[in-house]
């Protein structure tokens, strides 16, 4: 009883230490189709070789007299693979907006009247895209191979997480005139640069109220004089009128776009032309291969501890590709070879307590020794290492009847992701497994990142088929919310996992 009290005290202490938001780590991955089908709730559920990842303490009950249902597990093996993708902070919709505009309007130093609306809307879209640093797409992949024999296990797990996000240069936005160090406001305030006549104070397209409000609002922006504001609004108004006369559709909120461009010019100050625009697509990712040696030990009939000592090899990417004036295909091919590799070792520990065969609670900590890996520096301020900081996750599962398992997990750490330093991941997970017949198991679940609000609930489903010697499992996940990309509704997050296992 004293040992039990001490172990539960350790659980409470670890949870208390790791709950503050200052603790962070790479996002917890959902590995394996059974876990995915149950929403990622597997810390207290895993009862085969997959427990080496989800909670190695389960190994303490395998092949042990008095170990309940787990004592039947003499050995097991699995091979699994999974992929996933997620879109964050309306990335797809913003890219759709930018792709609608003709970038050829930037090739000449003078904006033709029929292109004025495109130029204004393009700059406004770039400004809006740059507002959120977490606007990104993320791709994940994992594969696992392992063998469990009694309380021992060995295998390999490979996990990859890669994100791509834009870093938009909103300073060098003057059309390609070859200008170096030009005053952006002065350029926009010159009607000649828009093929427009000099200001006459009489709007042609905008109504008088909107026209005057724009001039008054722009005048108070830093860098703009009243004359420059009048010239700019007149030139844009003339271009909009010509474009409308040519049959082009002008958005109803064009006045907002005009103000955005004026603000952009005010913020830019002195800038170069689009030929020198430094907008980049940032790729950041890590591919980690782990080779864990697992051991579990049952302290009592109902309490077990376990851990992994694992060799880790990481390949890290931190690459910037210029968006404009770049052969993107060649640059992307080069980026795939631009990485750093390094090795380290990691330590995982887990606890599992059973209240009979009906209720289990577990706690697992991954990478408790904070292994570091080499990372390429893009900027002098960047770190030259990436740290796998400790992750802590708790779980519970309950079997109200013999053929039904209910489970829930929660990240106790707020974890970093490859998207940026400010985007965090802290998931809660709920799941259920129904086993009406031994041949077929049905699973459902859901998970949600409670540290961010851009995706919402992700719903999961899966099944397991028992073919005597082999088990075939599959799981899928799809976000409840979607984005419209190229007129198609795309879920904000999708995942899929499949595995072939042998259980004895």
Buried (B, 14 or more C-beta within 10 A) or exposed (E): EEEEEEBBEBBEEBBEEBEEEEBBBBBBBBBBBBBBBBBBBBBBBBBBBBBBBBBBBBBBBBBBEEBBEBBEBEBBBBBBBBBBBBBBBBBBBBBBBBEEBEEEBBEBBBBBBBBBBBBBBBBBBBBBBBEBBBBBBBBBBBBBBBBBBBBBBBBBBBBBBBBBBBBBBBBBBBBBBEBEEBBBBBBBBBBEBBBBEEBEEEBBBBEEEBBBBBBEBBBEBEBBEEEBBBBBBBBBBBBBBBBBEEEEEBEEEBBEBBBBBBBBBBBBEBBBBBBBBBBBBBBBBBBBBBBBBBBBBBBBEBBBBBBBBBBBBBBBBBBBBBBBEBEEEEBBEEBEEEBBEBEBEBBBBBBBBBEEEBBBBBBBBBBBEEBBBBBBEBEEEEEEEBBBBBBBBBBBBBBEEEEEBBBBBBBBBBBBBBBBEEBBBBBBBBBBBBBEEEEEBBBBBBBBBBBBEBBEBBBBBBBBEBEEEEBBBBBBBBBBBBBEBEEEEBBBBBBBBBBBBBBE
